[in-house]
Amino acid sequence: MTESYKNQLVERVRQALSEEDMPFGGIVRACRGAYPTLVLQLLKNMRPEIATKTIEAFALESLSRRNSEIASGLSELEGNPVLSSWYFTSDTCYRLERLQDWSECAIAFMGTPRMYEWFAQKKIGKRRTLLDLDALVIDRLQTLAMARNDEVALADIRDIVPDRLRGQFQWAILDPPWYPEDYQVWISQAMALAPGGTLCISLFPELTRPDASAERLRILRDLKESAGRLTVVSEWLEYQIPSFEECQLAASGITSLGPWKLSDMVICELKPGVRVNPGPRQFQRRDAWFEVDVGALRIFVTDPGDIRPGKELLKIVEGVSLTLPSPSRRLPGLENINVLTSRGDGLTCSYPPELIKILKDLRDVSLRNRSGLADRIDRLSIDHSSRNLLKKLLLTPVVRQKSGRP
């Protein structure tokens, strides 16, 4: 963390608290993208300038909200740390629904499965197509795609979009990974889907990381070249905390935070006939991750080919706990991690094919009789340390925190 970035955050905290007393979640939201554990550390460092107050709060045991009747098939699905997937809250889906009259619109949803699900359930729009890279999400939403005007497709947005979809939409709603190189290619793909149409793009806040403000300006500058009109709505999109981040925050002592992650919404009305810039094709190689689910836990394993076999099948990265500091961020020093879970865990595996075989067996045991899982792990012919790590991963119960927000 640079000194300049730290000073910006401290000033943002001071500004927020100078206006009113604020709970921790409100301070995090005011810090415009800074990670909650970083904000908490800043607050501790600002003592005695910062005073902690304790209040007695009351809440209804069951709070009926405007959109609670819209059941989501994704609500019980744990998150995908490989894709750093964050889903919009119901409030965000409702706000976008009310943005305009969608009845005559063909809409492409790019990496926004919750938004697609909301629109498909309520039959909003003339045509709805979801492009997403999470196979389990696509499987969960297939029943919605049985309708004539709905389609869900497993797709890597970084690839060329299918010819049959090019030019078929008036709107593209996209939530790219929050890095500049991804924005350039995602936007170019959206322009190919909806040429002369309108793009609705999430844009990360200016304090997401030290260089975020400059990165935002470059993205907006590039968009202006293609836009007939460009509108930025601050802090309009809100995200539900995925399981892998929720578990990491809980391990840091932060619980019941509620949706803290916000992004700006950029509405880009494209000029007619604007040329689509395909963007850079030199992306970092995307490793092929194999998923094995044991109960609700999603486990992802990849074999990058440069891991040397060792006496231990599984190891925790030196200097890092089993639960990663932040599963969504691209942190240096964690390149060797080739096992990720939907609860924020990260490990190195010396022989991935063997681990995949073991996990498949344990998955089948779990499906037959979960109480027999511990005994089956004890009988595995692997080193003692790896056996204990498997037990921690598969047998530790996780209680999801109630955020109080849908």
C-alpha positions as CSV (number, residue, x, y, z in Angstrom):
1,M,0.0,0.0,0.0
2,T,1.5,3.3,-1.1
3,E,1.6,6.3,1.3
4,S,-0.6,8.3,-1.1
5,Y,-3.2,5.6,-1.2
6,K,-3.2,5.2,2.6
7,N,-3.6,9.0,3.0
8,Q,-6.6,9.0,0.6
9,L,-8.3,6.3,2.6
10,V,-7.6,8.0,5.9
11,E,-9.1,11.3,4.5
12,R,-12.2,9.4,3.3
13,V,-12.7,7.9,6.7
14,R,-12.4,11.3,8.3
15,Q,-14.8,12.9,5.8
16,A,-17.4,10.1,6.4
17,L,-17.2,10.3,10.2
18,S,-17.3,14.1,10.2
19,E,-20.8,14.0,8.9
20,E,-22.3,11.4,11.2
21,D,-21.5,8.5,13.4
22,M,-21.3,5.4,11.2
23,P,-21.3,1.6,11.6
24,F,-18.3,-0.3,10.2
25,G,-20.2,-1.3,7.1
26,G,-21.0,2.3,6.3
27,I,-17.4,3.3,6.6
28,V,-16.3,0.5,4.3
29,R,-18.9,1.6,1.7
30,A,-17.6,5.2,2.1
31,C,-14.1,4.0,1.3
32,R,-15.0,3.4,-2.4
33,G,-13.7,-0.1,-3.0
34,A,-11.0,-0.5,-0.3
35,Y,-11.0,-4.0,1.1
36,P,-12.8,-4.3,4.5
37,T,-9.8,-5.8,6.3
38,L,-7.6,-2.8,5.2
39,V,-10.3,-0.3,6.4
40,L,-10.4,-2.1,9.7
41,Q,-6.6,-1.9,10.1
42,L,-6.7,1.8,9.2
43,L,-9.4,2.5,11.9
44,K,-7.2,0.7,14.5
45,N,-4.2,2.8,13.4
46,M,-6.2,6.0,13.7
47,R,-6.9,5.6,17.4
48,P,-7.3,7.7,19.6
49,E,-8.6,10.0,16.8
50,I,-11.3,7.4,16.2
51,A,-13.7,6.6,19.1
52,T,-15.6,3.3,19.2
53,K,-19.2,3.6,20.3
54,T,-21.5,0.7,21.4
55,I,-25.2,1.0,20.7
56,E,-28.1,-1.3,21.4
57,A,-29.8,-2.2,18.1
58,F,-33.1,-3.8,17.4
59,A,-34.3,-5.6,14.3
60,L,-37.2,-7.8,13.2
61,E,-36.4,-11.5,13.2
62,S,-38.0,-11.8,9.8
63,L,-37.8,-8.7,7.6
64,S,-40.0,-8.7,4.6
65,R,-38.3,-6.7,1.8
66,R,-39.7,-5.5,-1.5
67,N,-38.0,-8.1,-3.6
68,S,-37.9,-11.1,-1.2
69,E,-40.5,-12.9,-3.2
70,I,-38.2,-13.3,-6.2
71,A,-36.5,-16.6,-5.4
72,S,-33.1,-17.2,-6.9
73,G,-31.7,-20.5,-8.0
74,L,-28.2,-19.1,-7.3
75,S,-28.9,-18.2,-3.6
76,E,-27.6,-21.5,-2.2
77,L,-24.8,-21.9,-4.7
78,E,-21.4,-21.2,-3.2
79,G,-19.1,-18.8,-5.1
80,N,-16.5,-19.4,-7.7
81,P,-13.1,-18.1,-6.6
82,V,-11.4,-19.0,-9.9
83,L,-13.7,-16.5,-11.7
84,S,-13.9,-14.1,-8.7
85,S,-17.6,-14.1,-9.2
86,W,-19.7,-11.5,-7.4
87,Y,-23.5,-11.3,-8.0
88,F,-25.7,-8.2,-7.9
89,T,-28.1,-7.9,-5.0
90,S,-31.9,-8.0,-5.5
91,D,-32.0,-4.3,-4.9
92,T,-29.7,-3.7,-7.8
93,C,-31.7,-6.0,-10.1
94,Y,-34.8,-4.1,-9.2
95,R,-33.2,-0.7,-9.9
96,L,-32.1,-1.8,-13.3
97,E,-35.6,-3.3,-14.1
98,R,-37.0,0.2,-13.3
99,L,-34.5,2.0,-15.4
100,Q,-36.6,2.0,-18.6
101,D,-39.2,0.2,-20.6
102,W,-37.4,-3.0,-21.8
103,S,-40.3,-4.6,-23.6
104,E,-38.9,-4.3,-27.1
105,C,-35.3,-4.9,-26.2
106,A,-33.0,-7.9,-26.9
107,I,-30.5,-8.0,-24.1
108,A,-27.2,-9.7,-23.8
109,F,-26.1,-10.4,-20.2
110,M,-22.3,-10.9,-20.0
111,G,-21.0,-12.3,-16.7
112,T,-24.2,-11.1,-14.9
113,P,-26.1,-14.3,-14.1
114,R,-28.2,-12.9,-11.3
115,M,-29.4,-10.0,-13.4
116,Y,-30.2,-12.4,-16.3
117,E,-32.1,-14.7,-13.9
118,W,-34.1,-11.7,-12.5
119,F,-35.1,-10.5,-16.0
120,A,-35.9,-14.0,-17.2
121,Q,-38.1,-14.9,-14.2
122,K,-40.1,-11.7,-14.7
123,K,-40.1,-12.0,-18.5
124,I,-38.5,-8.5,-18.9
125,G,-37.3,-7.8,-22.4
126,K,-38.1,-9.2,-25.8
127,R,-35.0,-11.6,-25.8
128,R,-32.5,-12.5,-23.1
129,T,-29.2,-14.3,-23.6
130,L,-26.6,-15.0,-20.8
131,L,-22.9,-15.6,-21.6
132,D,-21.0,-16.9,-18.5
133,L,-18.0,-19.1,-17.8
134,D,-19.3,-20.9,-14.7
135,A,-20.6,-24.3,-15.8
136,L,-22.5,-24.9,-12.5
137,V,-24.3,-21.5,-12.9
138,I,-25.3,-22.3,-16.5
139,D,-26.6,-25.7,-15.3
140,R,-28.7,-24.0,-12.5
141,L,-30.2,-21.6,-15.0
142,Q,-31.0,-24.0,-17.8
143,T,-34.6,-24.4,-16.8
144,L,-35.2,-20.7,-17.4
145,A,-33.7,-21.0,-20.9
146,M,-36.4,-23.4,-21.9
147,A,-38.6,-20.4,-22.8
148,R,-38.5,-19.4,-26.5
149,N,-36.8,-16.0,-25.9
150,D,-34.2,-17.1,-23.4
151,E,-30.7,-18.7,-23.8
152,V,-27.9,-19.4,-21.4
153,A,-24.5,-20.3,-22.9
154,L,-21.2,-21.4,-21.4
155,A,-18.7,-18.9,-22.9
156,D,-15.4,-17.2,-22.2
157,I,-15.9,-13.5,-23.0
158,R,-12.3,-13.2,-24.0
159,D,-13.0,-15.5,-27.0
160,I,-14.6,-14.3,-30.2
161,V,-18.4,-14.1,-29.6
162,P,-20.4,-16.6,-31.7
163,D,-21.3,-15.3,-35.2
164,R,-25.0,-16.1,-34.6
165,L,-25.1,-13.6,-31.7
166,R,-23.2,-10.7,-33.3
167,G,-25.4,-7.7,-33.9
168,Q,-28.5,-9.4,-32.4
169,F,-29.0,-7.1,-29.3
170,Q,-30.0,-3.5,-28.5
171,W,-28.4,-3.7,-25.0
172,A,-25.4,-5.5,-23.4
173,I,-25.2,-5.6,-19.6
174,L,-21.7,-6.5,-18.5
175,D,-19.7,-6.9,-15.3
176,P,-16.0,-7.4,-16.4
177,P,-13.2,-8.5,-14.0
178,W,-12.0,-5.3,-12.4
179,Y,-8.7,-5.0,-14.3
180,P,-8.1,-2.6,-17.3
181,E,-7.0,-5.3,-19.8
182,D,-10.2,-7.2,-19.2
183,Y,-12.4,-4.1,-19.7
184,Q,-10.9,-3.4,-23.1
185,V,-11.8,-6.9,-24.5
186,W,-15.1,-7.2,-22.7
187,I,-16.3,-3.9,-24.1
188,S,-15.2,-4.7,-27.6
189,Q,-17.2,-8.0,-27.3
190,A,-20.2,-6.2,-26.1
191,M,-20.0,-3.7,-29.0
192,A,-20.0,-6.7,-31.4
193,L,-23.1,-8.1,-29.7
194,A,-25.0,-4.7,-29.7
195,P,-23.5,-2.5,-32.4
196,G,-25.2,0.9,-32.4
197,G,-26.9,-0.1,-29.2
198,T,-26.4,0.7,-25.5
199,L,-23.8,-0.8,-23.1
200,C,-24.5,-1.0,-19.3
201,I,-21.1,-1.5,-17.7
202,S,-20.0,-1.8,-14.1
203,L,-16.9,0.3,-13.3
204,F,-14.8,-0.3,-10.1
205,P,-14.5,2.6,-7.6
206,E,-11.5,4.9,-7.5
207,L,-10.1,3.4,-4.2
208,T,-10.2,-0.3,-5.2
209,R,-6.4,-0.2,-5.4
210,P,-3.7,2.5,-5.6
211,D,-3.9,2.9,-9.4
212,A,-7.7,2.5,-9.7
213,S,-8.4,6.2,-10.3
214,A,-6.1,6.5,-13.2
215,E,-7.3,3.2,-14.7
216,R,-10.9,4.4,-14.5
217,L,-10.0,7.6,-16.4
218,R,-8.4,5.6,-19.2
219,I,-11.4,3.3,-19.5
220,L,-13.9,6.2,-19.6
221,R,-11.6,8.1,-22.1
222,D,-11.7,5.1,-24.5
223,L,-15.5,4.7,-24.1
224,K,-16.0,8.4,-25.0
225,E,-14.5,7.7,-28.5
226,S,-17.3,5.2,-29.2
227,A,-20.1,6.9,-27.4
228,G,-22.8,9.2,-28.7
229,R,-23.7,9.8,-25.0
230,L,-21.9,8.6,-21.9
231,T,-23.6,8.6,-18.4
232,V,-21.9,7.6,-15.2
233,V,-24.1,6.9,-12.1
234,S,-22.0,6.7,-8.9
235,E,-22.3,3.8,-6.5
236,W,-25.4,2.5,-8.3
237,L,-24.5,-1.2,-8.5
238,E,-24.3,-3.3,-5.3
239,Y,-23.0,-6.8,-4.8
240,Q,-23.8,-9.7,-2.5
241,I,-20.8,-11.0,-0.7
242,P,-19.8,-14.4,-2.2
243,S,-19.0,-17.4,0.1
244,F,-15.3,-17.3,-0.5
245,E,-15.0,-13.6,0.6
246,E,-17.5,-14.1,3.4
247,C,-15.4,-16.9,5.0
248,Q,-12.3,-14.8,4.6
249,L,-13.8,-11.8,6.3
250,A,-15.2,-14.1,9.1
251,A,-11.6,-15.4,9.6
252,S,-10.5,-11.8,10.0
253,G,-13.2,-11.2,12.7
254,I,-15.6,-9.3,10.3
255,T,-19.1,-10.7,10.3
256,S,-22.6,-9.5,9.3
257,L,-21.1,-6.8,7.2
258,G,-23.8,-6.7,4.6
259,P,-23.2,-5.8,0.9
260,W,-20.2,-3.5,1.0
261,K,-19.0,-3.7,-2.5
262,L,-20.3,-1.0,-4.9
263,S,-19.5,0.0,-8.4
264,D,-20.5,2.8,-10.7
265,M,-22.8,2.2,-13.6
266,V,-21.7,3.5,-16.9
267,I,-24.3,3.7,-19.7
268,C,-22.7,4.1,-23.1
269,E,-25.0,4.8,-26.0
270,L,-22.8,3.8,-29.0
271,K,-22.5,5.9,-32.1
272,P,-24.0,4.2,-35.2
273,G,-21.4,2.4,-37.3
274,V,-18.6,2.7,-34.7
275,R,-15.8,0.3,-35.5
276,V,-15.3,-2.6,-33.0
277,N,-11.8,-2.6,-31.6
278,P,-11.0,-6.3,-30.8
279,G,-8.6,-5.3,-28.0
280,P,-5.5,-7.1,-26.9
281,R,-5.4,-10.8,-27.5
282,Q,-2.2,-11.4,-25.4
283,F,-3.8,-12.5,-22.2
284,Q,-2.1,-14.3,-19.4
285,R,-2.7,-18.0,-20.0
286,R,-6.0,-19.2,-18.3
287,D,-5.3,-22.4,-16.5
288,A,-7.8,-25.2,-16.9
289,W,-9.5,-25.7,-13.5
290,F,-11.3,-29.0,-12.8
291,E,-14.2,-28.7,-10.3
292,V,-15.2,-31.4,-7.9
293,D,-18.1,-30.6,-5.5
294,V,-18.3,-32.4,-2.1
295,G,-21.6,-31.4,-0.6
296,A,-22.0,-27.7,-1.0
297,L,-18.3,-27.1,-1.1
298,R,-16.9,-26.3,-4.5
299,I,-13.2,-27.4,-5.0
300,F,-11.2,-26.3,-8.0
301,V,-7.9,-28.0,-9.0
302,T,-5.5,-27.1,-11.8
303,D,-2.3,-28.6,-13.0
304,P,-0.1,-25.8,-14.4
305,G,2.6,-28.4,-15.2
306,D,5.4,-26.8,-13.3
307,I,4.6,-28.2,-9.8
308,R,7.3,-30.6,-8.6
309,P,6.0,-33.7,-6.8
310,G,6.8,-33.7,-3.1
311,K,6.3,-35.9,-0.1
312,E,3.2,-34.0,0.9
313,L,0.2,-34.1,-1.4
314,L,-1.2,-30.8,0.0
315,K,0.5,-27.8,1.5
316,I,-0.5,-24.4,2.8
317,V,1.5,-21.7,1.1
318,E,4.3,-20.5,3.3
319,G,3.4,-17.3,5.2
320,V,-0.3,-17.6,4.3
321,S,-3.1,-19.2,6.2
322,L,-5.4,-21.8,4.7
323,T,-8.0,-19.0,4.1
324,L,-6.5,-16.6,1.6
325,P,-6.1,-12.8,2.5
326,S,-8.6,-12.0,-0.3
327,P,-9.6,-14.6,-2.8
328,S,-10.8,-12.0,-5.3
329,R,-7.6,-10.0,-5.6
330,R,-4.6,-10.9,-7.8
331,L,-2.0,-10.9,-5.0
332,P,1.7,-11.5,-5.7
333,G,3.3,-14.4,-4.0
334,L,0.3,-16.7,-4.5
335,E,1.1,-17.9,-8.0
336,N,1.8,-21.5,-6.9
337,I,-1.7,-22.0,-5.5
338,N,-3.5,-24.6,-7.6
339,V,-6.3,-25.6,-5.3
340,L,-9.1,-23.2,-4.4
341,T,-12.4,-23.6,-2.6
342,S,-15.7,-21.8,-2.5
343,R,-14.9,-20.9,1.1
344,G,-11.7,-18.9,0.4
345,D,-9.1,-21.6,0.9
346,G,-6.0,-21.9,-1.1
347,L,-3.4,-24.7,-1.3
348,T,-0.6,-26.1,-3.4
349,C,-0.9,-29.7,-4.6
350,S,2.2,-31.7,-5.7
351,Y,0.2,-34.1,-7.8
352,P,-3.2,-32.7,-9.0
353,P,-4.4,-35.8,-10.9
354,E,-4.2,-37.8,-7.7
355,L,-6.0,-35.2,-5.7
356,I,-8.8,-35.0,-8.3
357,K,-9.2,-38.8,-8.1
358,I,-9.4,-38.7,-4.3
359,L,-11.9,-35.9,-4.3
360,K,-14.1,-37.7,-6.7
361,D,-14.1,-40.7,-4.4
362,L,-14.9,-38.6,-1.4
363,R,-17.7,-36.9,-3.3
364,D,-19.3,-40.2,-4.0
365,V,-18.9,-41.3,-0.3
366,S,-20.5,-38.0,0.7
367,L,-23.5,-38.6,-1.6
368,R,-24.1,-42.0,0.0
369,N,-23.4,-41.3,3.6
370,R,-21.8,-38.1,4.8
371,S,-21.1,-39.5,8.2
372,G,-18.7,-41.9,6.6
373,L,-16.6,-39.2,5.1
374,A,-14.2,-38.9,8.1
375,D,-13.5,-42.6,8.1
376,R,-12.9,-42.6,4.4
377,I,-10.3,-39.8,4.7
378,D,-8.6,-41.6,7.6
379,R,-8.1,-44.7,5.3
380,L,-6.5,-42.7,2.5
381,S,-2.9,-43.7,1.6
382,I,-1.5,-40.1,1.8
383,D,0.7,-38.3,4.2
384,H,-0.6,-37.3,7.6
385,S,-0.5,-33.6,7.0
386,S,-2.5,-33.8,3.8
387,R,-5.1,-36.0,5.5
388,N,-5.6,-33.3,8.2
389,L,-5.9,-30.6,5.6
390,L,-8.6,-32.6,3.7
391,K,-10.5,-32.9,7.0
392,K,-10.3,-29.2,7.5
393,L,-11.6,-28.6,4.1
394,L,-14.4,-31.2,4.0
395,L,-15.5,-31.6,7.6
396,T,-15.4,-28.1,9.1
397,P,-19.0,-26.8,9.2
398,V,-19.5,-23.3,7.8
399,V,-22.3,-21.1,9.1
400,R,-23.2,-18.4,6.6
401,Q,-23.6,-15.0,8.1
402,K,-26.9,-13.2,7.9
403,S,-26.2,-9.9,6.2
404,G,-29.7,-8.5,6.6
405,R,-29.8,-7.6,2.9
406,P,-31.0,-9.8,0.0
